[in-house]
Amino acid sequence: MRKNPLNTETEHKANRFYSKNQEVRVAKIVGGKRTLNSGATPFQKGDVETSDFLIECKTSIEEKKSFSIKHERLKKLKLEARSMANPHYALLFNYGGYESENYCIISEKDFILFKTLLETNK
């Protein structure tokens, strides 16, 4: 069954609102900048960029009980980070809704680096 175009447009605007809200909050928390047009330009990728990280943000309008992450998404993010000379990348996601808690997916290499830094600063 096809959706009514009005509903599709309304849903798109609502999704952009939630996505932008998440990106703005993440950029503020990590001291980064939102990328232009959510990384849809040929020269800037990802949603948020810091001096060391390229961050992709994922959220939804409605709360979900699960979130699926495809391997292709992470491989693409890794390549985009490299192309922008960022040594690290992360996928931040939440289970939907306004100002939901974000969770972070990083590579094993970055996790070990993070763990080592924590242990060193004890």
NUFIDO-681164 format. One record per residue: residue number from 1; x, y, z of N, C-alpha, C in turn. Coordinates in nm, 2 decimals. Layout:
k = NUM; nx = X; ny = Y; nz = Z; cax = X; cay = Y; caz = Z; cx = X; cy = Y; cz = Z
...
//
This chain:
k = 1; nx = 0.08; ny = -0.12; nz = 0.00; cax = 0.00; cay = 0.00; caz = 0.00; cx = 0.09; cy = 0.12; cz = 0.00
k = 2; nx = 0.06; ny = 0.22; nz = -0.08; cax = 0.14; cay = 0.34; caz = -0.09; cx = 0.10; cy = 0.44; cz = 0.01
k = 3; nx = 0.20; ny = 0.51; nz = 0.06; cax = 0.17; cay = 0.62; caz = 0.16; cx = 0.12; cy = 0.74; cz = 0.09
k = 4; nx = 0.04; ny = 0.82; nz = 0.16; cax = -0.01; cay = 0.95; caz = 0.11; cx = 0.11; cy = 1.04; cz = 0.10
k = 5; nx = 0.13; ny = 1.11; nz = -0.01; cax = 0.25; cay = 1.20; caz = -0.02; cx = 0.26; cy = 1.30; cz = 0.09
k = 6; nx = 0.15; ny = 1.35; nz = 0.14; cax = 0.15; cay = 1.45; caz = 0.25; cx = 0.21; cy = 1.38; cz = 0.37
k = 7; nx = 0.17; ny = 1.26; nz = 0.40; cax = 0.22; cay = 1.19; caz = 0.52; cx = 0.37; cy = 1.16; cz = 0.50
k = 8; nx = 0.41; ny = 1.13; nz = 0.38; cax = 0.56; cay = 1.10; caz = 0.35; cx = 0.64; cy = 1.23; cz = 0.38
k = 9; nx = 0.59; ny = 1.34; nz = 0.33; cax = 0.65; cay = 1.47; caz = 0.34; cx = 0.66; cy = 1.51; cz = 0.49
k = 10; nx = 0.55; ny = 1.49; nz = 0.56; cax = 0.54; cay = 1.52; caz = 0.70; cx = 0.64; cy = 1.44; cz = 0.78
k = 11; nx = 0.65; ny = 1.31; nz = 0.75; cax = 0.74; cay = 1.21; caz = 0.81; cx = 0.88; cy = 1.25; cz = 0.78
k = 12; nx = 0.91; ny = 1.29; nz = 0.66; cax = 1.05; cay = 1.33; caz = 0.63; cx = 1.09; cy = 1.46; cz = 0.71
k = 13; nx = 1.00; ny = 1.55; nz = 0.72; cax = 1.03; cay = 1.67; caz = 0.80; cx = 1.06; cy = 1.64; cz = 0.95
k = 14; nx = 0.97; ny = 1.55; nz = 1.00; cax = 0.98; cay = 1.51; caz = 1.14; cx = 1.11; cy = 1.44; cz = 1.16
k = 15; nx = 1.15; ny = 1.35; nz = 1.07; cax = 1.27; cay = 1.27; caz = 1.08; cx = 1.39; cy = 1.37; cz = 1.07
k = 16; nx = 1.39; ny = 1.47; nz = 0.98; cax = 1.50; cay = 1.56; caz = 0.97; cx = 1.51; cy = 1.64; cz = 1.11
k = 17; nx = 1.40; ny = 1.67; nz = 1.17; cax = 1.40; cay = 1.75; caz = 1.30; cx = 1.47; cy = 1.66; cz = 1.40
k = 18; nx = 1.44; ny = 1.54; nz = 1.41; cax = 1.50; cay = 1.45; caz = 1.51; cx = 1.65; cy = 1.43; cz = 1.48
k = 19; nx = 1.68; ny = 1.41; nz = 1.36; cax = 1.82; cay = 1.39; caz = 1.31; cx = 1.90; cy = 1.51; cz = 1.34
k = 20; nx = 1.85; ny = 1.63; nz = 1.31; cax = 1.93; cay = 1.75; caz = 1.33; cx = 1.95; cy = 1.77; cz = 1.48
k = 21; nx = 1.84; ny = 1.75; nz = 1.56; cax = 1.85; cay = 1.76; caz = 1.70; cx = 1.96; cy = 1.67; cz = 1.76
k = 22; nx = 1.97; ny = 1.55; nz = 1.71; cax = 2.07; cay = 1.46; caz = 1.76; cx = 2.21; cy = 1.51; cz = 1.72
k = 23; nx = 2.22; ny = 1.55; nz = 1.60; cax = 2.35; cay = 1.59; caz = 1.55; cx = 2.40; cy = 1.72; cz = 1.62
k = 24; nx = 2.31; ny = 1.81; nz = 1.65; cax = 2.35; cay = 1.93; caz = 1.72; cx = 2.39; cy = 1.90; cz = 1.86
k = 25; nx = 2.32; ny = 1.81; nz = 1.93; cax = 2.36; cay = 1.77; caz = 2.07; cx = 2.49; cy = 1.69; cz = 2.07
k = 26; nx = 2.51; ny = 1.60; nz = 1.97; cax = 2.64; cay = 1.53; caz = 1.97; cx = 2.75; cy = 1.62; cz = 1.94
k = 27; nx = 2.74; ny = 1.72; nz = 1.84; cax = 2.84; cay = 1.81; caz = 1.81; cx = 2.88; cy = 1.89; cz = 1.94
k = 28; nx = 2.78; ny = 1.94; nz = 2.01; cax = 2.81; cay = 2.01; caz = 2.13; cx = 2.88; cy = 1.93; cz = 2.24
k = 29; nx = 2.84; ny = 1.81; nz = 2.26; cax = 2.90; cay = 1.72; caz = 2.36; cx = 3.04; cy = 1.69; cz = 2.33
k = 30; nx = 3.07; ny = 1.66; nz = 2.20; cax = 3.21; cay = 1.62; caz = 2.17; cx = 3.30; cy = 1.73; cz = 2.12
k = 31; nx = 3.24; ny = 1.85; nz = 2.12; cax = 3.32; cay = 1.97; caz = 2.08; cx = 3.35; cy = 1.97; cz = 1.93
k = 32; nx = 3.26; ny = 1.92; nz = 1.85; cax = 3.27; cay = 1.91; caz = 1.71; cx = 3.18; cy = 2.00; cz = 1.63
k = 33; nx = 3.18; ny = 1.98; nz = 1.50; cax = 3.09; cay = 2.06; caz = 1.41; cx = 3.00; cy = 1.97; cz = 1.33
k = 34; nx = 2.88; ny = 2.01; nz = 1.31; cax = 2.79; cay = 1.94; caz = 1.22; cx = 2.84; cy = 1.96; cz = 1.08
k = 35; nx = 2.84; ny = 1.86; nz = 1.00; cax = 2.88; cay = 1.87; caz = 0.86; cx = 2.77; cy = 1.93; cz = 0.77
k = 36; nx = 2.80; ny = 1.99; nz = 0.66; cax = 2.70; cay = 2.05; caz = 0.58; cx = 2.61; cy = 1.94; cz = 0.52
k = 37; nx = 2.48; ny = 1.96; nz = 0.52; cax = 2.38; cay = 1.87; caz = 0.46; cx = 2.40; cy = 1.73; cz = 0.51
k = 38; nx = 2.44; ny = 1.70; nz = 0.63; cax = 2.46; cay = 1.57; caz = 0.69; cx = 2.55; cy = 1.49; cz = 0.60
k = 39; nx = 2.66; ny = 1.55; nz = 0.56; cax = 2.76; cay = 1.48; caz = 0.48; cx = 2.73; cy = 1.44; cz = 0.34
k = 40; nx = 2.62; ny = 1.50; nz = 0.29; cax = 2.58; cay = 1.46; caz = 0.15; cx = 2.66; cy = 1.54; cz = 0.04
k = 41; nx = 2.77; ny = 1.60; nz = 0.08; cax = 2.85; cay = 1.67; caz = -0.02; cx = 2.96; cy = 1.58; cz = -0.06
k = 42; nx = 3.02; ny = 1.61; nz = -0.18; cax = 3.14; cay = 1.52; caz = -0.22; cx = 3.26; cy = 1.55; cz = -0.13
k = 43; nx = 3.27; ny = 1.66; nz = -0.06; cax = 3.39; cay = 1.69; caz = 0.01; cx = 3.38; cy = 1.68; cz = 0.16
k = 44; nx = 3.26; ny = 1.66; nz = 0.21; cax = 3.24; cay = 1.65; caz = 0.36; cx = 3.15; cy = 1.54; cz = 0.38
k = 45; nx = 3.19; ny = 1.44; nz = 0.47; cax = 3.11; cay = 1.33; caz = 0.50; cx = 3.07; cy = 1.32; cz = 0.65
k = 46; nx = 2.99; ny = 1.22; nz = 0.68; cax = 2.95; cay = 1.20; caz = 0.82; cx = 2.85; cy = 1.31; cz = 0.86
k = 47; nx = 2.81; ny = 1.31; nz = 0.99; cax = 2.72; cay = 1.41; caz = 1.04; cx = 2.79; cy = 1.51; cz = 1.14
k = 48; nx = 2.89; ny = 1.46; nz = 1.21; cax = 2.97; cay = 1.55; caz = 1.30; cx = 3.12; cy = 1.52; cz = 1.28
k = 49; nx = 3.20; ny = 1.62; nz = 1.28; cax = 3.34; cay = 1.60; caz = 1.27; cx = 3.41; cy = 1.67; cz = 1.38
k = 50; nx = 3.51; ny = 1.60; nz = 1.44; cax = 3.60; cay = 1.67; caz = 1.54; cx = 3.74; cy = 1.66; cz = 1.48
k = 51; nx = 3.84; ny = 1.70; nz = 1.55; cax = 3.98; cay = 1.70; caz = 1.50; cx = 4.03; cy = 1.55; cz = 1.48
k = 52; nx = 3.97; ny = 1.46; nz = 1.55; cax = 4.01; cay = 1.32; caz = 1.55; cx = 3.90; cy = 1.22; cz = 1.50
k = 53; nx = 3.78; ny = 1.26; nz = 1.50; cax = 3.67; cay = 1.16; caz = 1.47; cx = 3.58; cy = 1.21; cz = 1.37
k = 54; nx = 3.53; ny = 1.12; nz = 1.28; cax = 3.42; cay = 1.14; caz = 1.20; cx = 3.30; cy = 1.06; cz = 1.26
k = 55; nx = 3.19; ny = 1.13; nz = 1.28; cax = 3.08; cay = 1.06; caz = 1.35; cx = 2.96; cy = 1.06; cz = 1.27
k = 56; nx = 2.90; ny = 0.94; nz = 1.26; cax = 2.77; cay = 0.92; caz = 1.19; cx = 2.66; cy = 0.91; cz = 1.30
k = 57; nx = 2.55; ny = 0.98; nz = 1.29; cax = 2.44; cay = 0.98; caz = 1.39; cx = 2.32; cy = 0.91; cz = 1.32
k = 58; nx = 2.26; ny = 0.82; nz = 1.40; cax = 2.13; cay = 0.76; caz = 1.36; cx = 2.03; cy = 0.76; cz = 1.47
k = 59; nx = 1.91; ny = 0.80; nz = 1.43; cax = 1.80; cay = 0.81; caz = 1.52; cx = 1.67; cy = 0.78; cz = 1.45
k = 60; nx = 1.56; ny = 0.78; nz = 1.52; cax = 1.43; cay = 0.76; caz = 1.45; cx = 1.32; cy = 0.85; cz = 1.53
k = 61; nx = 1.21; ny = 0.87; nz = 1.46; cax = 1.11; cay = 0.95; caz = 1.52; cx = 1.04; cy = 0.88; cz = 1.64
k = 62; nx = 1.01; ny = 0.75; nz = 1.63; cax = 0.95; cay = 0.68; caz = 1.73; cx = 1.05; cy = 0.59; cz = 1.80
k = 63; nx = 1.02; ny = 0.56; nz = 1.93; cax = 1.11; cay = 0.47; caz = 2.00; cx = 1.11; cy = 0.33; cz = 1.95
k = 64; nx = 1.22; ny = 0.27; nz = 1.95; cax = 1.23; cay = 0.13; caz = 1.90; cx = 1.29; cy = 0.04; cz = 2.00
k = 65; nx = 1.27; ny = -0.09; nz = 1.99; cax = 1.32; cay = -0.18; caz = 2.08; cx = 1.45; cy = -0.24; cz = 2.04
k = 66; nx = 1.48; ny = -0.22; nz = 1.91; cax = 1.61; cay = -0.27; caz = 1.85; cx = 1.66; cy = -0.18; cz = 1.74
k = 67; nx = 1.78; ny = -0.19; nz = 1.71; cax = 1.84; cay = -0.11; caz = 1.61; cx = 1.94; cy = -0.19; cz = 1.53
k = 68; nx = 1.93; ny = -0.20; nz = 1.40; cax = 2.01; cay = -0.28; caz = 1.31; cx = 2.12; cy = -0.20; cz = 1.25
k = 69; nx = 2.24; ny = -0.25; nz = 1.26; cax = 2.35; cay = -0.18; caz = 1.19; cx = 2.42; cy = -0.28; cz = 1.09
k = 70; nx = 2.41; ny = -0.24; nz = 0.97; cax = 2.47; cay = -0.32; caz = 0.86; cx = 2.62; cy = -0.30; cz = 0.85
k = 71; nx = 2.69; ny = -0.41; nz = 0.82; cax = 2.83; cay = -0.40; caz = 0.81; cx = 2.88; cy = -0.30; cz = 0.70
k = 72; nx = 2.80; ny = -0.29; nz = 0.59; cax = 2.83; cay = -0.19; caz = 0.49; cx = 2.84; cy = -0.05; cz = 0.54
k = 73; nx = 2.74; ny = -0.01; nz = 0.64; cax = 2.74; cay = 0.12; caz = 0.69; cx = 2.87; cy = 0.15; cz = 0.76
k = 74; nx = 2.93; ny = 0.06; nz = 0.84; cax = 3.05; cay = 0.08; caz = 0.91; cx = 3.17; cy = 0.08; cz = 0.82
k = 75; nx = 3.17; ny = 0.00; nz = 0.72; cax = 3.28; cay = 0.00; caz = 0.62; cx = 3.28; cy = 0.13; cz = 0.55
k = 76; nx = 3.17; ny = 0.18; nz = 0.51; cax = 3.16; cay = 0.31; caz = 0.44; cx = 3.20; cy = 0.43; cz = 0.53
k = 77; nx = 3.16; ny = 0.42; nz = 0.66; cax = 3.21; cay = 0.53; caz = 0.75; cx = 3.36; cy = 0.53; cz = 0.77
k = 78; nx = 3.42; ny = 0.41; nz = 0.78; cax = 3.56; cay = 0.40; caz = 0.79; cx = 3.63; cy = 0.46; cz = 0.67
k = 79; nx = 3.58; ny = 0.43; nz = 0.55; cax = 3.64; cay = 0.49; caz = 0.43; cx = 3.62; cy = 0.64; cz = 0.42
k = 80; nx = 3.51; ny = 0.69; nz = 0.46; cax = 3.48; cay = 0.83; caz = 0.46; cx = 3.57; cy = 0.90; cz = 0.56
k = 81; nx = 3.60; ny = 0.84; nz = 0.68; cax = 3.69; cay = 0.90; caz = 0.78; cx = 3.83; cy = 0.91; cz = 0.72
k = 82; nx = 3.87; ny = 0.80; nz = 0.66; cax = 4.01; cay = 0.81; caz = 0.60; cx = 4.02; cy = 0.91; cz = 0.49
k = 83; nx = 3.91; ny = 0.93; nz = 0.41; cax = 3.92; cay = 1.02; caz = 0.30; cx = 3.92; cy = 1.17; cz = 0.35
k = 84; nx = 3.87; ny = 1.19; nz = 0.48; cax = 3.87; cay = 1.32; caz = 0.54; cx = 3.99; cy = 1.34; cz = 0.64
k = 85; nx = 4.08; ny = 1.24; nz = 0.63; cax = 4.20; cay = 1.24; caz = 0.72; cx = 4.17; cy = 1.24; cz = 0.87
k = 86; nx = 4.06; ny = 1.17; nz = 0.90; cax = 4.03; cay = 1.15; caz = 1.04; cx = 4.07; cy = 1.01; cz = 1.08
k = 87; nx = 4.16; ny = 1.00; nz = 1.19; cax = 4.21; cay = 0.87; caz = 1.23; cx = 4.10; cy = 0.78; cz = 1.29
k = 88; nx = 3.99; ny = 0.83; nz = 1.34; cax = 3.89; cay = 0.75; caz = 1.41; cx = 3.75; cy = 0.78; cz = 1.35
k = 89; nx = 3.67; ny = 0.69; nz = 1.38; cax = 3.53; cay = 0.70; caz = 1.34; cx = 3.44; cy = 0.64; cz = 1.44
k = 90; nx = 3.31; ny = 0.68; nz = 1.44; cax = 3.22; cay = 0.63; caz = 1.54; cx = 3.08; cy = 0.64; cz = 1.48
k = 91; nx = 2.99; ny = 0.55; nz = 1.52; cax = 2.85; cay = 0.55; caz = 1.48; cx = 2.78; cy = 0.57; cz = 1.61
k = 92; nx = 2.71; ny = 0.68; nz = 1.63; cax = 2.63; cay = 0.71; caz = 1.75; cx = 2.48; cy = 0.69; cz = 1.71
k = 93; nx = 2.41; ny = 0.61; nz = 1.79; cax = 2.27; cay = 0.58; caz = 1.76; cx = 2.19; cy = 0.59; cz = 1.89
k = 94; nx = 2.06; ny = 0.60; nz = 1.87; cax = 1.97; cay = 0.59; caz = 1.99; cx = 1.85; cy = 0.51; cz = 1.94
k = 95; nx = 1.77; ny = 0.48; nz = 2.04; cax = 1.65; cay = 0.41; caz = 2.01; cx = 1.52; cy = 0.49; cz = 1.98
k = 96; nx = 1.55; ny = 0.62; nz = 1.94; cax = 1.44; cay = 0.70; caz = 1.89; cx = 1.38; cy = 0.79; cz = 2.00
k = 97; nx = 1.30; ny = 0.88; nz = 1.96; cax = 1.24; cay = 0.98; caz = 2.05; cx = 1.32; cy = 1.10; cz = 2.07
k = 98; nx = 1.27; ny = 1.20; nz = 2.13; cax = 1.34; cay = 1.33; caz = 2.15; cx = 1.44; cy = 1.32; cz = 2.26
k = 99; nx = 1.56; ny = 1.35; nz = 2.24; cax = 1.67; cay = 1.36; caz = 2.33; cx = 1.70; cy = 1.22; cz = 2.40
k = 100; nx = 1.69; ny = 1.11; nz = 2.32; cax = 1.72; cay = 0.98; caz = 2.37; cx = 1.87; cy = 0.97; cz = 2.40
k = 101; nx = 1.90; ny = 0.88; nz = 2.49; cax = 2.05; cay = 0.85; caz = 2.52; cx = 2.11; cy = 0.79; cz = 2.39
k = 102; nx = 2.23; ny = 0.84; nz = 2.36; cax = 2.31; cay = 0.78; caz = 2.25; cx = 2.40; cy = 0.67; cz = 2.30
k = 103; nx = 2.42; ny = 0.58; nz = 2.21; cax = 2.52; cay = 0.47; caz = 2.23; cx = 2.62; cy = 0.48; cz = 2.11
k = 104; nx = 2.74; ny = 0.43; nz = 2.14; cax = 2.85; cay = 0.45; caz = 2.04; cx = 2.91; cy = 0.32; cz = 2.00
k = 105; nx = 2.93; ny = 0.31; nz = 1.87; cax = 3.00; cay = 0.19; caz = 1.81; cx = 3.13; cy = 0.25; cz = 1.76
k = 106; nx = 3.24; ny = 0.19; nz = 1.81; cax = 3.38; cay = 0.22; caz = 1.76; cx = 3.45; cy = 0.09; cz = 1.73
k = 107; nx = 3.56; ny = 0.11; nz = 1.66; cax = 3.64; cay = -0.01; caz = 1.62; cx = 3.70; cy = -0.07; cz = 1.75
k = 108; nx = 3.74; ny = -0.20; nz = 1.74; cax = 3.81; cay = -0.26; caz = 1.85; cx = 3.94; cy = -0.19; cz = 1.88
k = 109; nx = 4.01; ny = -0.15; nz = 1.77; cax = 4.14; cay = -0.07; caz = 1.79; cx = 4.11; cy = 0.05; cz = 1.87
k = 110; nx = 4.01; ny = 0.13; nz = 1.84; cax = 3.98; cay = 0.25; caz = 1.92; cx = 3.93; cy = 0.21; cz = 2.06
k = 111; nx = 3.86; ny = 0.11; nz = 2.08; cax = 3.82; cay = 0.06; caz = 2.21; cx = 3.94; cy = 0.03; cz = 2.30
k = 112; nx = 4.04; ny = -0.04; nz = 2.24; cax = 4.16; cay = -0.07; caz = 2.32; cx = 4.24; cy = 0.05; cz = 2.35
k = 113; nx = 4.25; ny = 0.15; nz = 2.26; cax = 4.31; cay = 0.28; caz = 2.29; cx = 4.24; cy = 0.35; cz = 2.40
k = 114; nx = 4.11; ny = 0.35; nz = 2.40; cax = 4.03; cay = 0.42; caz = 2.50; cx = 4.05; cy = 0.35; cz = 2.64
k = 115; nx = 4.05; ny = 0.22; nz = 2.64; cax = 4.07; cay = 0.14; caz = 2.76; cx = 4.21; cy = 0.17; cz = 2.82
k = 116; nx = 4.31; ny = 0.17; nz = 2.73; cax = 4.45; cay = 0.20; caz = 2.77; cx = 4.46; cy = 0.34; cz = 2.83
k = 117; nx = 4.40; ny = 0.44; nz = 2.77; cax = 4.40; cay = 0.57; caz = 2.82; cx = 4.33; cy = 0.58; cz = 2.96
k = 118; nx = 4.22; ny = 0.51; nz = 2.98; cax = 4.16; cay = 0.51; caz = 3.11; cx = 4.25; cy = 0.45; cz = 3.21
k = 119; nx = 4.31; ny = 0.34; nz = 3.18; cax = 4.39; cay = 0.27; caz = 3.28; cx = 4.52; cy = 0.36; cz = 3.31
k = 120; nx = 4.57; ny = 0.43; nz = 3.21; cax = 4.69; cay = 0.51; caz = 3.23; cx = 4.65; cy = 0.63; cz = 3.32
k = 121; nx = 4.53; ny = 0.68; nz = 3.32; cax = 4.49; cay = 0.80; caz = 3.40; cx = 4.43; cy = 0.77; cz = 3.53
k = 122; nx = 4.44; ny = 0.65; nz = 3.58; cax = 4.39; cay = 0.61; caz = 3.71; cx = 4.47; cy = 0.66; cz = 3.82
//
